[in-house]
Amino acid sequence: MPPDSAPGRAARRVPLAVRACVLLGASLVLACGGRSPAEHGDAPAAEPSAGCRPGTLPAIVGESRQLAGRSYLVDAPAGPGDRPAPLVLVLHGFRGGPEEMREGTGLAELTRTAGAVVVYPRGHDGVELLGTTGVGWDMRPGQTTDLDFLRALLDQLESERCIDRRRVYATGFSNGGFLASLLGCQLADRLAAVAAVSGALDLGDCQPARPMPILLIYGNADTVVPPELIRRGVAWWVARDACGGPTSSDGCTRWSSCAADVVACEGLQAHRWPADAAGTIWRFFAAHARP
């Protein structure tokens, strides 16, 4: 999306909050479409990554690293080296960057509040979008540049830190939201759930390796990514996860009898990261672990 819609700048304008999911306490999980762990049965035991080992791991605060010529930022809590932690990939908007996502989304707080490792990769050069070219992400099933990079990045992170491989998630804004939705299909063997903010497409004949829980947050005042486009993406996921009928409350719609939860929260905002999105996304993620 255009530079003036990058999430860091949007957040500094204090965006309108998504109307959806503004409840208190445990009811937030239900309002945002995630069922509690009890409703899923016993949560799966952690699947420790190769990086789990005795000792203590130091905290990492916004550290910049490189892989395959691309940079990424990392936030991670200090803690026992044999305690598996959740991991969240956070994908920036078109012509944005990791720094803006880290500063403008509030997701860095997950290292403190949820003990999560939060990673902000940078997209690749040469993406053509909206009549211009810049740093961005793949959007369609036939594109695999970012899929290959993110697989390699997860391999590296899982070898360096103690990660729970059943609790690896991806979220993104705008062009990054398109990729988050795409990864829900392309990377279903590695991800537990995804959340797309202000970006999603009909993914055609893409076939995920397993049913994928997805949360979609968008605004009906968005003039950069038309809400009709995202609604088609919602409809694709509803069909792909074999959902039944919809029910709506507080601006969110969830569908019954899905193979995996599909939740769409349509608010009043324009093209920006909503003020309450980080909490809404984490509650959805916390309710889903990969089987």
Steps between C-alpha positions, in 0.01 A plus 500: 500500500616862461763641736249720682303191602796327667391371842758691704376832365138393532546402863646839584177657378319299771280284276136435553461178693332207334144498622524124539593300805483773762400287798668419829678202642473145367200594286744676266620164367146403411412843358803487275408158373753290682372219714660447836752216535243303698261512206772351283569228755838480668746732329776311319825459691778730388720384213847630596719626218864405443608811692367372834791419733598536866600841625358850479426696185563878508240757409513650150360851451446615143820337377566525125620186323561381146403190304542444126560870441184607685477655844265432786448627854459272802347547845529207740468461877771370728420162644586135539660359186283190516161674531333517156363845411242602239629685194322772302603618152393861435489617136516868405303684234615588148799736503500477879747318718557297817571811707156646431325177591696466820430859603144533375318175581560433869595139422845538659316495834432129447853422616402635842133404521505161324865393506498496120781541251388769254675531164465776241644397160561741214333432164680466168581771246327541166139445604263677261184630659266794438702630209830514687785272605648446842568264787210267562369146498351227286122497481396209276533120528740465206754729667750334736782753556379587848384148581853369442658783701262461794549122513876561524443771762287268715764229471764745623290637785399153615867396513605811696215534751278256685179527295176307539452381141128453569461872576650681201282778357502765227328837477540799274362833389390598148741331255624305804140404574467360150809288564375390845184369334705334226730338757192354665474290186865463396650444844223308675747227594694746720246759621239455771284800399521824301351848526473742206441872559375708204597242240368171358418347162308213352783246475354301215592132500763522777477195725626529861660193653239514779207721600635837613350727768493858372397839638438782252475862620415781259310826468208594279649851456820360342564671165837331442393135521130486413299315766327307221837346411556386856146367526577275203802380693278432800260304281792295366604398850142424603474262204851354545440425870159347416307731731131503577282803565619836635420672827596860573548708813693817583619540143650150470361209301591140568375191326375175652629147445822614330789260459700792649376831643436782254427841653451829316486831690388794287534838666454864409869582448685593184830344389686477828602266781225524763597596854361177648623263228801363688291378793227364275752311289683350797179377660413327175848349475502388864184297435664301219792261500598284202376143550 
